[in-house]
Amino acid sequence: MSNVIHVNDQNFEQEVLQSSTPVLVDFAAEWCGPCKRLAPVIEELANDFEGKAKVAHIDVDESKESASKFNIMSVPSILFFKDGKQVDQLVGLVPKDSLAEKINSLL
């Protein structure tokens, strides 16, 4: 079972901005090759940080409002949130170690 939380324009505030734990949000798209290659890494991170941080996925084509609000210009874009605020952002196919390091720095 996947620990990745699927967010959209309707539940973004509740799942991400109101979260009591840090959140990694993977902004991606179905048609994006690098996004598909990153998906298993996102899955692993969700399992690794279960109970400590949230790992979420959002489809930019289905959730244009959220993508626009956070100025997502290219995918994959990984945004990090803590206490309801965006604290960091990485763009492109990023190694798992780098993502885990960012999450750990927010814990």
N, C-alpha and C positions, 0 to 999 in steps of 0.2 A: 504494500500500500504506500502510496506517495505521501510524503510530508510537505510537498510544495503546495502552498495555498494559491488558488487561482483567484486573482482579483480583477475587478473591472471598474468602470466609472461609478457604479452603484455602491460597491462595498469598499472602495479604496480608502475612504476616510476611516471607516470602522476598523478595517483589518490592518492598515498601515499607520495612519496618522494618530490613531487612538491606542496603538499598541503599547503595552507596558514594557515590552522587550524590543531590542533593536530589530530592524527589518531590512533585509536585502530584497530589492525588487528588480526582477529581470524583465526589462521592457524588450519584447521580441515580436517577431512576425512569422507566420507560417511559411512564407516564401523565402525566408532568410537562411541561407546555408550556414553561416557562422552561428546563428541562433540555434539551429538544429544540433550543431556540434557542441554547443555549450549546454544544451538541455541535460545530458547525463551528469555534468558537473554540478549544475543547479540542484539536481535530484540528490546527489551525494552530500552536498552542503546541507540540504534540508534534513537529511538523516543525521549527519554529524552534529548539527546544532539543535536538534530536537529538544525542546524544553528550555533552551537558553536564548535562542533568537528565532525569528520567523524568516522563512525564505518564501518569497512570493513570485508569481509569474503573471505578467499582464500582456495581452495581445494588443499591440498598438493599433491594429486595424479595427478591432472590436471596441476599443476604448480610446477613441480619438481625443476626448476631453482631457483625460489624465495625461496622455502623451503630450498634448499641447501645453497643459499647465506646467509641465516640467521640462518644456523645450526639448523634447526628444527629437533630434534631427537624424540620427542614424541608429540602427539596431545591429547587434544587441547593445543596449545601454543598461548598466547596472547602477542603481541608485541605492544609497544607504541612508536609512532614517533612524533617528534616535529622538525620543521624547517628542514625536510629531513633526520633527524638522529634518529636512534633507541635510546631511552632513558630509556626504562625499558622492562621487560619481566616477565610474570607469566606463569607457566606451570600447567596444570591440571584443574579440575573443580573448578573454583574460584567463591566465592559468588559475587552477583551483587554489594553489598556495596563496596567491595574491588576494583572492577573495576571502579565504579563511582568515588571513592576517587582518584584513579590514574589519571583518566581523569581530574577531577577538579584541581588537582595539576599542570596540564599542561596548564590550561586555563589562 
